[in-house]
Amino acid sequence: MGVPTAALCLAWALALACARPLTHSKPEAAGGGHPHGAEPPSNDTDLAQLCADEGGFDAATLSENGTMLFFRGGEVWESSPEGTRPHARALAASWPELGGPVDAALRLHRQQHPQEHQSLYLFQGEQVWAYAGGQLRPGFPRRVGDEFPGVPGGVDAAVECHPEDCGGETILFFKGDMAYSFNLALRVTKSHTWGTLQGLGPCSAALRWLERYYCLQGTRFQRFNPLTGKVFPGYPRDLRDYFIPCPGRGEWHGNASWGEAGDRCSKMPFQALLSDDIGRIYAFRGGLYFRLDSHRDGYHAWPLGQMWPGLEGEVDAAFAWHGRTYLIQGSQVSIFLSEQGHRRVQGYPRALQEELGVPSADAAFTCPGSAHLYLITGDRMRLVDLMQTPRHVGEPVLLPHDHVDGAMCTGDGVFLFRGPSYHRYPSVAELLGAQQPTPPQSIAAHLFHCPQ
């Protein structure tokens, strides 16, 4: 049986990698393209130089296949979805048409517009090049103002803003202290003085990473609201602690000690999985989480606190309901508001017994549009109606498994995870009526695209 489609958008979040931070002026020139050729071996000397450099980037974006690209001068640094070390290649080798460094780079995601979908745009002075499938699109290069009316040439940075974040299909352009919002459907541009009013910018590069927007400034970066330009508290931060895999620094320093837990292709069990109200899918293992539903952003593991501030340790079970995410750790549960930056609800964590009527749980899941929570302990499953107050726990029902590590329910059915495998059931009713487990399927192969 193949991997489910809508539920398990089979890829993994955050191929955050890395580029060599360099500083160059941005001459006006020409070019565009897509990396080609075999991946060169990583270079420890280059990585050391990259981590010691105090420069910045000319441009940054994600490629058509989810790798992260950082541009500086005549080179582009690329990271693979498999999380290998970044490697550099000459722009001339990757994009034969390119005549010099780029000012800005942008990947456009428009499924309803096949001609533009997954196009990679490279900006140089007054011109822009658009590539799809590694080939220059007909009619390019074009003047920036002809392709994006109202947007000036010589932009410093560009990033696509998704409809759920900007209220419509939008591209944000930055030039000096000015920002420009270009509406793709209406073909109109609005200007903003975010640099003056909000302190955002100038941005030497910009990128979107899983609903978050970043302005890069030398070796520093800020996270900002794409509607208002407001910078989030706690910024700026150093790129070398987050986006560059520098030995001994930041999140990458912890990566060396993550071992199998941080290796998406390992057979180490996942302790919990979660599909939230809007289809975001997370997997938890060893104090880390992976993101499954955004294949365009690559593969990576991150500590829990990166997504759920203040949360540490292992997650035993997880589920989402009514705009809230419930993360169970031992005998306690924490609740986070899913649409407010994953802010923890005041008064939590609190006792699981008090919140849901059980002392602990091996796995938990809710199905889309339902207030029924299913809690699994050992080989038994119990129902909790989340609409009831106080909540009542139903009688235990026998499962066709003696135990599971995690569980999840989506529009494609119920998924039970055990060891390196998962089992799919079309519905809760068919799970409860099953006399034997369904055939096991490989988590690593089907969900992580790992070689078999």
Buried (B, 14 or more C-beta within 10 A) or exposed (E): EEBBEEBBBBBBBBBBBBBBBBBBEBEBBBBBBBBEEEEEEEBEEBBEEBBEBEBBBBBBBBBBBBBBBBBBBBBBBBBBBBBBBBBBBEBBBBBEBBEBBBBBBBBBBBEEEEEBEBBBBBBBBBBBBBBBEBEBBEEBBBEBBEBBEBBBBBBBBBBBBBEEBBEBBBBBBBBBBBBBBBBBEEEEBEBBEBBEEBEBBBBBBBBBBBEBBBBBBBBBBBBBBBBEBBBEEEBBBBBBBBBBBBEEBBBBEBBEEBEEBBBBBBEBBBBBBBBBBEEBBBBBBBBBBBBBBBBBBBBBBBBBEBBBEEBEEBBBBBBBBEEBBBBBBBBBBBBBEBEEEBBBBEEBBBEBEEBBBBEBBBBBBBBEEBEBBBBBBEBBBBBBBBEEEEBEBBEBBEBBBEBBBBBBBBEBBBBBBBEBBBBBBEEBEEBBEBEEBBEBBBBBBBBBBBEE
